[in-house]
Amino acid sequence: MFTINPFAVLSETIPSIFLQSFVVVMIGLIILGTVMDIIHKKNVKYFFNNAKKAKKSATRELGTGERVSIIAKTVVYDIGTTSELGAGKRRVAHLLGMYGTILFWVASVIMIFFYASSSSTTPSLWPILWHAGAIMTVLGGAWFWFFLRVDVYSEAQPWYRIIQADLFVLALIATSLFGLIWSYLQSLNLDGRWDDKVFLVFYIVSNLVLFGGVYWSKFAHMFYKPGAAIQKNLAEADGSRDNLPPEADAPEQFGMGIKREAPKHY
């Protein structure tokens, strides 16, 4: 199971061009949903207005090298290790889910576009990364969902309470879990099996919900957070952060806060 490319096996019945087209459509849904989210909430406008205010309030000019260094540190440390969450279980769960998802998606694209055909032999590395990423995502997502959600602890809400903002994490868990089950059932390779087809459908539907629900979920926040973190660190370095009015310093608009609130789409 762990060394088998499930998409290569699937391509024996479904042409690989359909698998590749599905990936392209999912990418298109991400772009469309993110653009709609930007237009509706005007996050990019807020970002640039905040950057202009920060520039006027700066007490020192940053050189190109210093800017590059700050941006690199932000990407590697703040974003790459989710340092804003501090030490603890929440950060570990987030890292499991984040890096598991990255492995899962990257391995999926590579296996589908380069090895999803009967004439191609998939190096065992990619199926291993795909399965490992899916397992990490399920573990991190389930850990967060059942034990670490803020409102469950602070407001005594039941674990099964679902709001619109939960669409992203639930669809992400479902996609990874259904993918694992589909791969396992497919690897049994017994004549007359039909249950792998059922979980393949579940896997496809969960992907459609995940990528098609960008506008309604917190998916788009993944794109806002890096920009907000970089802007925050640059503002601290040039002294403008201390001189900004409180309303201009609101990283929660970009998903930097950890409070779970439903997206305000009407």
C-alpha positions, 0 to 999 in steps of 0.5 A: 500500500505505502509504496503503490501509486494509487493514481497509477492504478486508477489510470488503468480504468480512467485516462490520466488526462482526466486526473490531471484535468481534475487537479487543474480544476481544483487549482482554478477553484482555489484561485476563484475562491480566493479572488472572491474572498479578497473582493468581498472582505477587501483584505488586499486593500486593507493590507496596502493601506496599512503598508502606506500608513506604516511607511509614513510612520517609519523612524528608520529606512531599511536596506534591501539586505535587511528587508530580505533577511527579515522576510526570509526569517519570517518565512522560515521561522514565523510561518514555517514553525507557526511561532505565533501559536507559542509552545504547546499542543496547538502548535504541534497539531498545526505543524502536523496538519500543515506539513502533512497537507504540503506533503500530501498535495505535492506528492499528489501532483507529482504522481498524477502528472508524472507517473499516473500511467501504466507506462510509468514506474513511480519511485516508491518515495512519492507514494510513501510521502503521499501516505505519510502526509495523509496520516499526518494531516488526519492526526493533526486535524483530528487532534485539533478538532476533538481536543484543542479548539478554543471554543470547546474549552472556553465556551464548553461547546460540544466537539461536534458543534460545526460553524462555517469556518470549520469547513476547511479543517473538516474537508481537509481531514475527510480528503486525507482520510478517504484517500488513505482508505481508498488506497488501502482498499485498492491495494487489496487487489481482489477481484469483484471488490467494489468498496474502493470505488465508494471511497474513491467517490468520497475522496473526490467529493471531499476534494470538491468541498475543500477546494470549491469551498474556499470562499466560505471557509478559512482556506484563503487565510493561508495566503493572507497570513504570510503577508501579514506576518511579513508586514508586521516584522518589517514594521517592527524593524523600521519603527512604524509599528509603534507609531501606528494607531490601534485600528491600523494594526489588526492582523486578525483581518488576515487570519493571524488571530486564533479565535474561531469566527465564522467568515462574514459572507452574506 
